[in-house]
Amino acid sequence: MPASTDGHYRNHCPYCLWSLHVDELPGDRASECRRPMEPVGLVEKSGKGWQVVHRCTACGHRQPNRLVRDGDAPDDLDLVLSLPWL
């Protein structure tokens, strides 16, 4: 995955928006699941802006993640906008 250049960590692919289930809580790397997480929708959070919601394909865990909209490798905006608002 290309690094984010906006000062935040990116945990998903900017081209397909898929992720991996590595966290139970953001940044803890405590999940033993390690399965693919599908992008299932969008939410907007105060102070964090738009976030893509991922759902684990194995256990169903859901986690919102910040979008990267600027920099060298921004998330695919067409793909982002194709997701439903949750």
Secondary structure, DSSP 8 states (H G I E B T S, - for coil): ----SSSS---B-TTT--EE---SSTT----S---EEEEEEEEEETTTEEEEEEEETTT--EEEEE---SSSS---HHHHHTS-B-
